[in-house]
Amino acid sequence: MLGPENGIIKAALEGWKDEVGKNLEDVFDADSKSSAIAKIDEVVRTGVEKQLGDLRKMLHDPTDGPLGRMYGAITKAVKDQGETLGKEIAELAEALKIQAAKAEVEKATSRKGFAYEDLLHAAVTNVVAANGDVAEKVAKTKGLAGTEKGDEIVTVNTDDTLGTVVAYVIEAKDNGSYSVRTALKECETAMKNRGTKVGIIAFANAGQIAIDGDFHVFGDKAIIVYDREDPDPRVLKIACAWGRAEARRKMAGTGPTIDLSRIESLVADARRALGRGKTIKSCLTVGKKQMDSAGAELTALLDEVDTVLDDVCNELNKSGEKDAA
């Protein structure tokens, strides 16, 4: 019973061992659907599929998924900002249209000169103050003929006229093109409307008047170009000096004795000097442009030289490498 080879206990243990081994083989049999391995595999597969389903829902569901909700929030924010920006752009565009329309209206109408008239008035006031003369802007005031022709009236200092009111008128032109004849006619109209015997017509740029130079005298009228973009106070200084002298000449015999011929000669000298100055300035401007152009060409040439030198160096290096080989 207790023998080591054929005892009952030994036989029982051997039988138990075989049965346990068989049961374990059945439990961990990979090919058996009821085995532990199969059950573990089923649990893992089910879990993975659920996780994948939840992930797909999170990524693709446009309403319930967290990314979908985030996407919706971002889309709404961008849309709201876009609408706000669109309104601001529309308002800016409308403002630019209004500004452009105003500029076009100003350019198309004869009253556009207000801005130029302000510039002219400030400059004239400064120039004539040295003699105690008074400049008055009357562009919006109707004159003797019931029109607004004649934008500036300069009244000569009464100390120089023994109390007699002596004045000349300045008509400002900031748009349109004029021949000398039409310009003088405009000046005559301004003189009659403002009751003066001397008149000056001022243009904002040289392209408006068919004449060379910035200052020309035609009897009791003068044509000047007082450039809006590049104003030269000397032009106004000469023009106002001529206007003052001519107005006093018109009242000769009722005022103090003055050497008008001397004054006219000096004004003529100043006019010629002004013309020469403009010619020199024009030449300098052209020269500067040509120098700038030459500088650009020189830079391009030097760049080309550098490129050629680099190519030469590269070729020499290649030749040296071949020789060394």
Number of C-alpha atoms within 10 A of each C-alpha: 10 10 9 10 9 10 11 13 13 15 15 11 11 11 12 12 12 12 12 11 12 11 12 13 13 15 17 15 15 15 10 14 13 13 17 16 16 17 16 11 14 13 11 12 12 12 12 12 11 12 12 12 12 14 13 12 17 17 13 14 15 15 14 11 17 15 16 17 15 13 14 14 12 12 12 12 12 12 12 12 12 12 12 12 12 12 12 12 12 12 12 12 12 12 12 12 12 12 12 12 12 13 12 12 13 17 15 12 12 14 18 18 22 17 13 18 25 15 14 26 21 13 18 25 18 16 21 21 13 9 13 15 20 18 24 15 19 18 21 13 12 14 18 13 13 10 15 17 27 32 25 25 24 22 20 26 20 14 13 17 17 11 12 15 12 20 24 28 31 32 26 29 27 23 20 13 14 17 12 13 10 12 24 20 14 19 27 24 18 29 26 18 19 27 17 19 19 27 31 32 25 26 27 23 19 16 14 17 22 13 16 11 18 22 23 18 15 10 9 19 24 21 25 24 26 27 19 16 8 9 16 16 15 14 20 23 18 21 27 19 19 24 26 22 20 23 21 25 17 13 15 14 9 13 16 13 10 13 10 14 11 10 15 16 11 15 18 17 13 18 22 15 12 19 17 13 12 15 13 12 12 12 12 12 12 12 12 12 12 12 12 12 12 12 12 12 12 12 12 12 12 12 12 12 12 12 12 12 12 12 12 12 12 12 12 12 12 12 12 11 10 9 8 7 6
